[in-house]
Amino acid sequence: MAQEVTDRIFTVANVITFVRLCMAPVALIVLLNGHDIAAALIFGATAATDFLDGQIARRTNTVSRLGQLLDPAVDRLLMVCAVVGLLVVGRLPIWIVVLVVLRDGLLVIGGGWLLKAHGIRVPVVYAGKVATTFLFVGLAGLMLNVPQVPGLDLCDVSWLPGFNFVSTSWGIWLIYLGLCLAVITTVYYVCQAIRELNETTSDSLK
């Protein structure tokens, strides 16, 4: 049975989503001020409550159009704040930041346009949730920055932390794993969106 979607704005789920939205830049500011443990705790708590607003909305029959747009946007903002902060403090190379920002921008802008213009919502697949979990845990590990693990010493380039000789946080390996899954699932989402868009267009021409 399809979940009824409401136009209500002030719901418990939306309030929780808004609080999470406010906490994303707070984690960034705390990290930039050198408070690694506090930043990791704030970021971790905000990421861990990702499921809470959705569960409350479904269980109380208050799934809203605003929530459908805002919830994934908050996750993307949280991710972007984390990678930008870690870039500034020198714990992430810029190519990872660019990859994450471009992917999240595509998902937010593309997903919002599909939903608003065509009523199409591509369901999140399990692999996508796993990718996001790996990235969130890995980013929290880099914020915490302990314990440090030795690099594999397979190369001598600074933009591949973990593979060079420099010790780094254990979180970098979860980030690499999450990025691989994220790229795969993004390709799937794009293909699925194109297929559903073509089907919608074909139906409208009949």
ABEGO torsion letter per residue (X at the ends): XBBBBBABABBAAAAAAAAAAAAAAAAAAAAAAGBAAAAAAAAAAAAAAAAAAAAAAAAAGABBAAAAAAAAAAAAAAAAAAAAAAAAAGABBAAAAAAAAAAAAAAAAAAAAAAAAAGBBBBBBAAAAAAAAAAAAAAAAAAAGOBBBBBAGABABAABBGABABBBBAAAAAAAAAAAAAAAAAAAAAAAAAAAAAAAAAAAAX
